[in-house]
Amino acid sequence: MRREFALVLLLGAVGAGLVVFAARQAWAQAVFTPPRPLPAQDISVTGQQLVPLAGALALAGLACLAAVIATRSWARRVAGALLAALGAGAVAAAGAGVSAAAVLATARADALAGALGGSTTSGTSPGGTPHGIVIAGSAGQAVITGASWQAAAICGAVAIVLAGLATVWRGPRWPVMSARFDRAGQQRRGARTADSATMWESLNRDLDPTAEDDAVPQSLEDQLGGGS
């Protein structure tokens, strides 16, 4: 059960990490061709810019995994159902079609924000120099280059769904994080109760409860003394 629990947690964590990592990669290129003799501008657009909901849901899935670890019984089933729902939302968000209009609009907004100082653009010109301005009148063309990264994000989101469904199905059987400490605490409380009961029994019989501790060492001393 511990191995199964660990594997499901690892599946969910790897899936969420894969979604976040894939979303940070370039999914498309926006190429703007200004009037001559100005050079063309090439701006990279990441998956996080196009489908920000996918990464947000994956991060929420990581937080939900912590809830799976901390809960038990029916509460763990609820956490698993929530994890599966977050994964399904990430699948829908990552699998949404990336349109050319969305790529161009995102690139223009990013370039405008960079020009105003609100953010830095992730795009580079063919010469490798950073830029943050799209010249007015430039013709734009979107080139989808990150289909593999989009597929990776979808796979990661599916892994989150599988981890959530496995938690709903098998979660209550898995060990609880604090079970070992609870058992240790119960053993300590049981030992203290037994010691208290023994002490009261000795006092009721007019015996010194501390005399028993010295009985064995004293008998050993008598035997050693007698043997000498």
C-alpha positions in Angstrom: 0.0 0.0 0.0 2.8 2.4 0.8 4.4 1.7 -2.6 1.1 2.2 -4.4 0.5 5.5 -2.5 4.0 6.8 -3.4 3.5 5.8 -7.1 0.2 7.7 -7.3 1.7 10.8 -5.7 4.7 10.6 -8.0 2.3 10.3 -11.0 0.4 13.4 -10.0 3.5 15.4 -9.2 5.2 14.5 -12.4 2.1 15.2 -14.4 1.7 18.7 -12.9 5.3 19.5 -13.4 5.1 18.4 -17.0 2.2 20.7 -17.6 3.9 23.7 -16.0 7.2 23.0 -17.9 5.6 22.5 -21.2 3.5 25.6 -20.9 6.6 27.7 -20.4 8.0 26.6 -23.8 7.4 28.4 -27.1 4.2 27.1 -28.8 4.1 29.5 -31.7 6.0 32.2 -33.5 4.5 35.5 -34.6 6.3 36.9 -37.6 5.7 40.6 -38.4 6.8 42.0 -41.7 7.0 45.8 -41.6 7.3 48.1 -44.7 10.7 48.0 -46.4 13.5 48.4 -45.6 12.8 47.5 -42.0 13.6 43.9 -41.0 11.0 41.3 -40.1 10.3 40.7 -36.4 9.9 37.3 -34.9 8.2 37.0 -31.5 8.0 33.8 -29.6 4.7 33.0 -27.8 4.6 30.5 -25.0 1.9 28.2 -24.0 1.6 30.0 -20.7 0.6 33.1 -22.6 -1.8 31.3 -24.8 -3.4 28.9 -22.3 -2.6 30.3 -18.8 -5.4 28.3 -17.2 -3.6 25.0 -17.9 -0.6 26.0 -15.8 -2.7 27.4 -13.0 -4.8 24.2 -12.7 -1.6 22.1 -12.6 -0.2 24.2 -9.7 -3.6 23.8 -8.0 -3.2 20.0 -8.5 0.1 20.1 -6.7 -1.6 21.7 -3.7 -4.4 19.1 -3.9 -1.7 16.4 -3.7 -0.7 17.8 -0.4 -4.3 17.5 0.8 -4.3 13.8 -0.3 -1.3 13.2 1.9 -2.8 15.0 4.9 -6.3 13.5 4.8 -7.8 10.1 5.3 -11.0 8.1 4.6 -13.8 10.0 2.9 -11.9 13.3 3.0 -9.1 11.7 0.9 -11.7 10.6 -1.6 -13.0 14.2 -1.9 -9.4 15.4 -2.4 -8.9 12.8 -5.1 -12.1 13.8 -6.9 -11.0 17.5 -6.8 -7.6 16.4 -8.1 -9.2 14.6 -11.0 -11.4 17.6 -11.8 -8.4 19.9 -11.8 -6.6 17.5 -14.2 -9.7 17.4 -16.5 -9.8 21.2 -16.6 -6.0 21.2 -17.4 -6.6 18.7 -20.3 -9.4 20.9 -21.7 -7.3 24.1 -21.4 -4.1 22.6 -22.8 -6.0 20.9 -25.6 -7.8 24.0 -26.8 -7.0 24.9 -30.3 -4.3 27.6 -30.8 -5.5 29.9 -33.4 -3.4 32.3 -35.5 -5.4 35.2 -34.4 -4.7 34.4 -30.7 -1.0 34.1 -31.4 -0.8 37.4 -33.2 -2.9 39.2 -30.6 -0.8 37.8 -27.8 2.5 38.8 -29.5 1.2 42.3 -30.1 0.1 42.6 -26.5 3.4 41.3 -25.2 5.3 43.7 -27.4 3.2 46.6 -26.3 3.6 45.8 -22.6 7.4 45.5 -23.1 7.5 48.9 -24.9 5.6 50.5 -22.0 7.9 48.9 -19.4 5.2 46.5 -18.0 7.1 43.3 -19.0 9.9 42.0 -21.1 9.2 40.4 -24.4 10.3 36.9 -25.0 10.7 37.3 -28.7 13.9 37.9 -30.6 14.6 39.2 -34.1 16.3 37.0 -36.6 19.6 38.6 -35.5 19.1 37.5 -31.9 18.6 41.0 -30.5 15.6 41.5 -28.1 12.8 43.8 -29.3 9.6 45.0 -27.8 7.9 47.0 -30.6 5.7 45.9 -33.4 5.7 48.5 -36.1 2.3 49.8 -37.2 1.2 48.4 -40.5 3.3 45.3 -40.2 1.7 42.2 -41.7 1.5 39.4 -39.2 1.8 35.6 -39.7 1.5 32.9 -37.0 3.6 29.8 -37.2 2.6 27.0 -34.8 5.9 25.4 -33.7 5.0 23.9 -30.3 2.6 21.0 -31.1 4.9 18.6 -29.3 4.9 20.8 -26.1 1.1 21.1 -26.3 0.9 17.3 -26.5 3.2 17.0 -23.5 1.0 19.3 -21.5 -2.0 17.3 -22.4 -0.2 14.1 -21.3 0.7 15.7 -18.0 -2.8 16.7 -17.4 -4.1 13.2 -18.1 -1.6 11.9 -15.5 -3.2 14.3 -12.9 -6.6 12.9 -13.8 -5.4 9.3 -13.4 -3.8 10.2 -10.0 -7.1 11.7 -8.8 -9.1 8.7 -10.0 -6.7 6.3 -8.3 -7.1 8.3 -5.1 -10.9 8.1 -5.2 -10.7 4.3 -5.8 -7.9 3.3 -3.4 -7.2 6.3 -1.3 -8.9 5.2 2.0 -6.7 2.0 2.0 -3.4 4.0 1.9 -1.5 4.8 5.0 -2.0 8.0 6.8 0.8 10.4 7.4 0.4 10.6 11.1 -0.4 7.0 11.8 3.1 6.1 13.0 3.1 9.0 15.4 -0.4 8.1 16.6 0.8 4.6 17.4 3.9 5.8 19.2 1.7 8.2 21.2 -0.7 5.5 22.1 2.2 3.2 23.2 3.6 6.0 25.4 0.2 6.7 27.0 -0.3 3.0 27.6 3.1 2.7 29.3 2.4 5.7 31.5 -1.0 4.2 32.4 0.6 0.9 33.3 3.3 2.5 35.4 0.7 4.6 37.3 -1.5 1.5 38.0 1.6 -0.5 39.2 2.5 2.4 41.5 -0.9 2.7 43.1 -1.1 -1.1 43.5 2.2 -1.0 45.4 1.0 1.8 47.6 -2.2 0.0 48.5 -0.2 -3.0 49.6 2.0 -0.8 51.8 5.0 -1.4 49.5 7.6 1.1 48.4 7.2 1.3 44.6 10.8 2.2 44.2 12.1 -0.8 46.2 11.5 -3.1 43.2 14.0 -1.1 41.1 16.7 -1.8 43.6 15.8 -5.5 44.2 17.7 -6.9 41.3 21.0 -5.0 41.9 20.8 -5.8 45.6 20.3 -9.5 45.0 23.3 -9.5 42.6 25.4 -7.8 45.3 24.4 -10.4 47.8 25.3 -13.2 45.4 28.6 -11.7 44.7 29.3 -11.1 48.3 28.3 -14.6 49.2 30.5 -16.1 46.5 33.5 -14.1 47.8 
